């Protein structure tokens, strides 16, 4: 079956499960959970995306799913310039509670790569927002394509899901790819003085469903 997606036509069939292995996770705050890590063959972009199956996805009317784009600085090093690390931590616990899957997608910097992301950071230090910095580098504001994610879900026999996201483009792309998104559930808001301009840019440019707190330190920055 061929379905339309943001970069043309690509089949969702053809991807298959390669390996399943149980991994115990422990986060910096002490939270622990066992996940089933799943790798795949035949993904359209050839990247090493991985699915983390948490809890019992079959226990709920629809499994809870998050498409989480890789962020080395936030996920691994705890950078506060973004909200990626806290979103990852929150998503793992929420999905474990209800049953579902976290797709960890190798799309650093909204698809532009690590070095380009750091170049964009330098431009942000000079006053551009995250989207303006990408375009100043001659790159798309958001280059992510979720065809591989839809392939992974198909290989896991997930045709309908609840999506954990603040990003309407993720739900739009999945639906266009033939995946039934029953509802979207917002992630938490993890605002800091270091990332409030970044979060505000996501609200203005791509209509993320984020409600920034009107605390004294942040309200002044949001302006």
C-alpha positions in Angstrom: 0.0 0.0 0.0 1.4 3.4 -1.0 0.5 6.4 1.0 1.3 10.1 0.7 3.8 11.7 3.0 5.7 14.9 3.2 8.5 13.9 0.8 6.6 11.9 -1.8 5.3 8.4 -1.9 6.7 5.5 0.2 5.3 2.2 1.2 4.6 1.5 4.9 4.9 -2.2 4.2 8.4 -3.6 4.0 9.7 -2.8 7.4 9.9 -5.7 9.9 11.1 -6.4 13.4 14.8 -7.2 13.6 15.5 -7.7 17.3 13.7 -7.6 20.6 15.6 -7.3 23.8 14.6 -6.3 27.4 16.7 -3.4 28.9 16.4 -2.1 32.5 16.4 1.7 32.5 17.3 4.0 35.4 16.9 7.8 35.1 18.9 10.4 37.1 16.0 10.9 39.5 16.0 7.2 40.4 13.0 6.2 38.3 13.4 2.7 37.0 11.5 0.7 34.4 12.2 -2.3 32.1 11.6 -1.7 28.4 11.5 -4.0 25.4 13.8 -2.4 22.8 12.9 -3.2 19.3 15.0 -2.7 16.2 13.9 -2.9 12.6 14.8 -3.9 9.0 13.7 -2.0 5.9 13.0 1.5 7.2 12.6 3.9 4.4 15.3 6.4 5.6 17.9 3.7 6.5 18.4 5.1 10.0 18.7 3.1 13.2 15.5 4.2 14.9 14.4 2.1 17.9 11.1 1.5 19.6 10.8 1.1 23.4 7.8 -0.9 24.3 6.5 -0.1 27.9 3.9 -1.8 29.9 1.2 -3.7 28.1 0.2 -1.9 24.9 -2.8 -4.2 24.4 -4.2 -3.4 27.8 -5.6 0.0 26.8 -8.2 0.8 24.1 -5.3 2.4 22.1 -1.6 2.3 23.1 0.0 5.6 24.1 2.7 6.5 21.7 5.4 9.2 21.6 7.5 10.1 18.6 10.7 11.4 20.4 13.4 12.9 18.2 16.9 12.3 19.3 18.5 15.2 21.2 22.1 14.4 22.4 22.4 17.7 24.3 19.1 17.4 26.1 18.6 13.7 26.4 22.1 12.7 27.4 23.9 15.9 28.7 20.8 17.5 30.4 21.0 20.8 28.5 18.4 23.2 29.6 18.3 25.0 26.2 15.4 22.7 25.2 12.8 20.6 26.9 13.8 17.3 25.3 15.3 15.5 28.3 12.4 16.2 30.7 9.9 15.2 27.9 11.7 11.9 27.4 11.7 11.2 31.1 8.0 12.1 31.5 7.0 10.1 28.4 8.6 6.9 29.6 6.7 7.0 32.9 3.4 7.9 31.3 3.6 5.2 28.7 4.7 2.6 31.2 1.6 3.4 33.3 -0.9 3.0 30.4 1.0 0.7 28.0 2.4 1.8 24.7 5.5 2.6 22.7 8.1 5.3 22.6 9.7 5.7 19.2 13.2 7.1 19.6 13.9 8.7 16.2 17.4 9.6 15.0 16.4 13.1 13.9 18.8 15.3 15.8 18.0 19.0 15.6 14.6 18.5 14.0 16.3 16.6 11.2 19.4 18.8 10.5 22.0 16.9 12.5 24.1 17.6 15.6 26.7 19.9 14.0 24.1 22.0 12.3 22.1 22.2 15.5 25.1 23.6 17.3 25.7 26.0 14.5 22.0 27.1 14.9 22.6 27.6 18.6 25.4 30.0 17.8 23.0 32.0 15.6 20.4 31.9 18.4 23.0 33.4 20.7 23.1 36.3 18.2 19.4 36.9 18.4 17.6 34.5 16.0 15.0 32.1 17.2 15.4 28.3 16.5 13.5 28.4 13.3 15.1 31.5 11.9 18.5 30.0 12.7 17.8 26.9 10.7 16.7 28.9 7.7 19.7 31.2 8.0 21.8 28.0 7.6 19.9 27.2 4.4 18.1 24.3 6.2 14.4 23.6 6.7 12.7 24.9 9.8 11.7 21.4 10.6 13.0 18.6 8.3 11.5 15.7 10.1 9.6 13.1 8.1 7.6 10.5 10.1 7.3 7.8 7.4 9.8 5.5 9.2 7.8 6.0 12.4 4.7 4.9 10.6 6.6 1.9 9.3 7.7 1.0 12.8 4.2 1.2 14.1 2.9 -1.0 11.3 5.6 -3.6 12.0 4.5 -3.5 15.7 0.9 -4.1 14.6 -0.2 -0.7 15.9 -2.9 0.8 13.6 -4.6 3.1 16.1 -3.0 5.0 19.0 -3.2 7.9 21.4 -0.3 10.3 20.6 1.7 12.0 23.4 2.7 15.3 21.8 2.4 19.1 21.8 3.3 19.2 18.1 0.3 19.1 15.7 2.6 18.2 12.7 3.2 14.7 14.2 -0.4 13.9 14.3 -1.0 15.3 10.8 1.8 13.3 9.3 0.8 10.1 10.9 -2.8 10.5 9.8 -1.7 11.2 6.2 0.4 8.0 6.4 -2.6 6.0 7.3 -2.1 5.7 11.1 -5.3 6.4 13.1 -4.5 8.9 15.8 -7.5 8.7 18.2 -6.5 11.6 20.4 -3.5 13.7 21.2 -2.4 14.1 24.8 -0.1 17.1 25.7 3.3 16.6 27.3 4.2 18.7 30.3 5.7 22.2 30.0 9.3 22.2 31.2 10.1 25.9 31.0 13.4 27.4 32.2 15.1 30.7 31.8 17.3 29.0 29.2 14.6 27.6 27.0 11.7 30.0 27.3 12.5 31.7 24.0 12.8 28.3 22.3 9.4 27.2 23.6 7.8 30.6 22.7 9.2 30.1 19.1 7.5 26.7 18.9 4.2 28.3 19.9 4.5 31.1 17.3 6.0 29.2 14.4 4.5 25.7 14.5 1.5 26.2 16.9 2.7 23.8 19.6 0.1 23.4 22.3 2.3 24.8 25.1 1.0 27.1 27.8 4.0 28.9 29.3 3.8 29.7 33.0 3.5 33.3 34.0 6.1 33.2 36.7 8.2 36.2 37.5 11.4 35.1 35.9 9.7 33.7 32.7 7.0 36.3 32.1 9.5 39.0 31.5 11.3 36.9 28.9 8.1 36.0 27.1 7.1 39.6 27.0 
